[in-house]
């Protein structure tokens, strides 16, 4: 579908109450739906970046198309049933402010489909790029390495790593039993149930004596002040998966403190910190670390080796 985000959607705006006939062409419905979502002040970021992309996602859902569909896969006109299904979905999105992923019960991550519900965050981490493309030159995912994911949620990062890198041995933890149940269902649906071991644990509490080549985490990192002004869409996600204390680093400090006991001698810690990245930079100070760059967007992901984690542990 086109135009992309940021491009003008109309030469002449449609009315919000334009007829079903006028919206029956898929492209026309997408344009009108995007205008209506923008007019309603919706906030995006749970799998889409703007109203146009969100409308395209709704279209793909109702028409049972892949998320990366092209115009050649679209019908010339929407059926009455399709149009009504789209209008129902759009109306619920505007009225409830719930993320679209929750409304349809699924999201896409690293090219894979995941069931989602409000027990976990909607998958959207830039770590998808690591899951697909690897972590060279620091680690070679073609080798049989051991990986621990802390805070797996829907299981998307662990599942994507297992899918793209069959030699990895992966464990994934979460403090939430309901999240682990959801992750188990996703692993089973993807045929990966035998590739990832799920563990109920508060950070490292249930992992005594275990060591890994890589510890990866997208932990809570939203500072208290930001939690108070979150848009309505984000308030549908579990607060425990977002809130991380005054500076957003409550869980990151625990990861740094525990990593030396759970990393092999040449192991690495990889953590997404989002808006808490500046506070993390100040905390790390002179400790050697690297902020990763991503081809497809996203930032705030830091990489430290075991020696750096040990150095942090002495000053935390």
TAWO-V373473 format. One line per field, one symbol per residue. phi: phi as a letter, one per 40 degrees, with the letter a starting at -180 (. if undefined). psi: psi as a letter, one per 30 degrees, with the letter a starting at -180 (. if undefined). burial: + if it has 16 or more other ideal C-beta (glycine too) atoms within 10 Angstrom, else -. A space follows every 50 residues. Layout:
phi->???
psi->???
burial->???
//
This chain:
phi->.accdgcccbcbccccbccdcccccdcccdccccccccccgcbbhbhbba cdcccccdcccccfbccbcbdcccccaccdccccccccccccccccgcdd dccbgaabafgbcbcbaccbccdacccdccccbgbcccbbccccbbbbbc gcfcgcccccccccbcccbbbbbaccccccccccccccccgbdcbbccbc acfcdcbdgcbbcabbabcdaccdccccbccddccccccccbcagdbgbd cdccccccddcbbcdbcbbbbcbfccdcccccccfcccabccbbcbghag bbbbccccccccccbc
psi->llllkflkflejklkfglleefgfkeeeeeeeeeeeeeefglklghflfl eeeeeeeeeeeeghllfhllfffklekkleeeeeeeeeeeeeeeefgkke eeefgllkkhgkkkklagfllkkgkffeeeeefahkgekjfflilkkkkk ifbfgeeeeeeeefiffkjkkkllfkeeeeeeeeeeeeegggeffkkkkj kjcgeggkfkklekkkkilkgkleeeffgkleeffflkeffekhaeggge eeeeeeefeefgkleglkkjkkfbfgeeeeeeeebfkklkklkkeglkag kkkkleeeeeeefff.
burial->+-------+----+--------++-+-++++++++++----+-+-+++-+ +++++++++++++-----+----+---+---++-+++-++--+---++++ ++++-+++++-+-+++--++++++++++++++-++---+-+---++++++ +++++++++++++++--+-+++++++--++-++--++--+-++-++-++- +-++--+---+++++++++++++--++--+--++-+++--+++++-++++ +++++++++++++---++++++++-++-++--++--+-+--+-----+-+ ++++++-+++++----
//
